[in-house]
Amino acid sequence: MRASPIRIPTVTSDTDWDFCFHLSQQTKIPEHQRTDESSPTSGSEESEEDTKAKEKVIDHMSHPREKLAQSQKKIAQLIKGKKNIEANKELIRCVTLSRIIFGEEHWKCAQALATLAYGYLTLRGLPAQAKKHAESAKNVLLTWKGTTTSDKEEKQILETLVMLYYTLGVVCLLQNHGREAYFNLQKSERNMKELRESYKGGTCGLQVSEKDLTVALGRASLANCRLNLALVYFEKAVDNVIANKGDSTSELVSLYQEIAQIEQLRRNHEQAIQYLHQMLLGCIL
């Protein structure tokens, strides 16, 4: 069975991103003025002018931090209301504010970039832009020389890595780079496993669901002609959906269809027919 070609949308420019990037360059607070990295005064006593200067920096910093929190809250509301373009603009704003507050080389900036990349992929369907920002996030994390100060930060970095490598994997898959796609998705899977272990059975608020990652791994396996492995991933995705939403959810329809295609490629025609029958039942229900 020949798969239909995938159209990859692209954009020639990203004016919102360019504007916000230049804004961050103009308004970015110098390294020595950041509140969490400020150095102590050389004198034994702090002068009144120094105190006022520090208070001014704190007041100046509180505004972008508040704006960042507001934007992050607004994004969830916009996505819920299916206002994807507006949500994507808020994601761009979060990157700009993160640059201002934390600096371009901080992992928090990488987190904002990875979230923006995921937004371009899932909200806008723009793989080229998604790859651009995911690669930027990856470079920031690779060159970051700081250390985590809490267990919470370590978990947030793992969440960022899951999202980052998932985005890169799906983009590669859309661009028919199956081997590279599987490589990135495996990294996402390993980080997700480590993150879940860190929660010790508790729930973690990942943007990338286990089902979406498993399906992507199945498709990447199929792109690499590893039919048996692809089948394992899709069956795992089916089990995951049934466990969370029951066996009558419409989410199973597309999964059964893809499994039927795999079985047909494996020349298991009877199995393929059974899955197509399940797919049709799902459509009727």
N, C-alpha and C positions, 0 to 999 in steps of 0.2 A: 504493500500500500504506500503510495507516494504522499508524503505530507505536504500540505499547502504551504507556499512560501510565506514567511513572516515579514510584514512590512515594518521597518524600523523608522519611527518618526525622528526627525532631527530638527534642530533650530540653527539658524545662522548667527544669531546673537542672543545675548541675555542681558538686556538693558537694566533690568531690576538688580541683577547680581552685580554688574559693573558699577552701577550707581552706589550701591551699598558698600562695595569694596573700597571705592574711593572715599566714601564718607568715613569708613573706619580708619583709613590712613590719616585723614585730617583730624579726627577727634580722638584718636587713640591716646591713652594716658601713658606718659613715659614710664619706663621700668622703675625708676626710683620713686615715682609717685604712687604706685599701686599700694593699697592699704595692707594687703596681706604679705607684701614683700618689702615694706619700707624699712630702712635701716635706722638704728638708734642715733640720736644726736651725739656729737663728739664731746660736748660739754657735760659737766656733772649735773647741772641744772638746766631745765628747759626754759627758754625765754618765752615771754608772752607772744612774741611774733611767731615763734616756732609752733606754739600751741594753736594759734589762730590759723596758721598755714595748714596744720594737720587736720583741723576741724573743717577747713575749706575743702581739702581733698576728700574727706569722708562724705561731706555733703554732696560733692561733685560725683562721687562714686555711687551714692545711694540711688541716684536717678536712673542710670543705666541698669543697675541690678533690679530695680523695681520694674522697669520696662521689659527686661528679659523675662521675669516671672509672669508679667501680664501677657506677653506674646506667647509663651509656652502654654498658658491656660487657654488663650484664645484659639490656638491651633486645634486643640481637641474639639472645641465647640464648632469650628468651621468644618472640620472633617466630618463630624456627626451630621452637620447640615448639608453635606455633599458640596460644599463651596471650596472645591479643590484649588482653584487658581488663587483665591484669597488666602487659603491655608499655606500654599507654597510661598506666597509673598511674606507671610509671617515667619516662615522657616528661614528665609533669606535675612530677615531682620534679626532673628536670633543669632545667626552667624556673625553679623555685624556687631551686635552688642557683646557677644562672647569675645570677639577680637579686642574690643575696647576694654572690657573688664579684666580678662585673663591674659591677653596677649596672643599673638599668632602661633606660638610654639607650645601652648598649653594643651593638655589632653581635653580640657573642656571645649576648646575650639575645634578639636578633632571630632568630638561628640556632636557638636552643632553641624559640622560639615557632613558627617555620616548621616545624620537625620535629614538634612537637606537632600543628599543624594538619594536616600530612600524615598523621599517625597517626590522628587523628579521622576523616579521609576514608577511608583504606585499611584500617585495622584495625577501626574501629568502624562505619563507614558512617554517620557523622553530619555531613552537610554544613553544618548551621547552626553547630555548634561549630567545624568546620574553618575556616569563613569568619571567624568571630570572632577566632580566634588568628592567622590569616594576615593579616588587616587590622592587627592589633596589631604583628606583625612588620614589616609594610610601613611603618607609621608610625614605628617605631623606626629603621629604615634611612634613611627620608627626613629624619629630624631629627638623626641621628647626625653629630656635628661632628668626630669624630676622623679619624685617617689610618692607613692600613695600614702596618705596619712590615716586612712581608716578602711575598714572592711567594706563600707558602703561605696567608697570610691573604687575599690577593686571590682566590685560587682558592676558598677556603672561602666567601667572600662571594658569588661567582658561583654556587656550588653551592646556597647559601641562596636566591638569586634564582630559580634554576631550579625549585626545590621550591615556593617561595612562589607564583610565578605559575602553575605547573601546578595547584596546589591551588585557587587562585582560579578558574582557567579551568574545571576540572572541576565545581566547585561551581556556577558560573554555568550550565554545560551541564545539570546535573541540575535546576536551577531554571528551565529553558527560556529562559535569557537568551543566545541564540546569539551575538549580535553581541559582547557583553561577554566571553563565553567565548573567542571566537576572538582578541580583542584581547589578553587575558591569556596565552593559550597561545602566541601569536606572540612575546610578550616572553620567555617561558620558552625558546622555540626559539632566539631570538637569543642569550640568555645561555648556553645549552648549546653553541651553535656557538663562541662566544668561549672557553668553558672548554676545549673539545676542542682548539682551536687553541693554547691556552696549554700544553697537555700535549704538543704537537708529535707527535701520533701515538701517544703512550703511553696507557695506560688510566687512567681517572679513576673513582673510587668513588662515582658518583652513585646516589642512592636512586631517582630517577626514571629509568626506562630510556628509551632513544631510541624503542623500539617503543611504549611506553605513551603517550609524548608525541605520536608520529605518529598513533596511533589517535585520541587525543583531538582533534587538529587535524582529522582526517577527519570525526569526528562533529560538530564545531563547524561545519565547512564544509557538511555535510549539513543541519544545523539552520538555516543561512542560505540554503538552497536553491542552493548552489553545487556542483552534482552533479559536474561535471568535476574540480573541485579536490578534492572528497572522494574521488573515485576515485583520483587521483594519490597522495594520502596513504595510502590503504589498500593500494594496490599497493606503495608504498614500505615499509609495515609488513610485508607478506608477504615481500618480498625480505630485510628485516632478520631476520625469524624464520628463514627458510630458511638464510641465511648463518651464523646462530649455532647453530641446533638441527636443521637438516636439513629435508627436505620431507615427513617422515612424522610430525612432532610434532603433538600434539593442539591446540596453540595456533593452528594454521592453520584449524581448523574454524570458529570464530566469525568469523574474518576473512573467510573465503570466503562465509559466510552474509551478512555485511554488504555485501560487494561485490556479491553476487547481488541484494540489495535495491536497491542503487544502480543497477545495470544495468537492473533492472525499471522503476525510475522514469525512466530514460533511454530506455525503450522498446526496449532491446536484449535482447529476450527470449531469443534463442539464447545470448547470452553469459551471461545470468542462469542459464540451465539448465546450462551448462557449469560454472559456479562451484558450483552446488548439487550437481552430480555429484561435483566434487572434495571438497565438504564431506562427502558421504555416504561417499566412499572413506576420508576421514580418520576418520570415526566407526567404520567397520568395522575399519580398521587399529589 
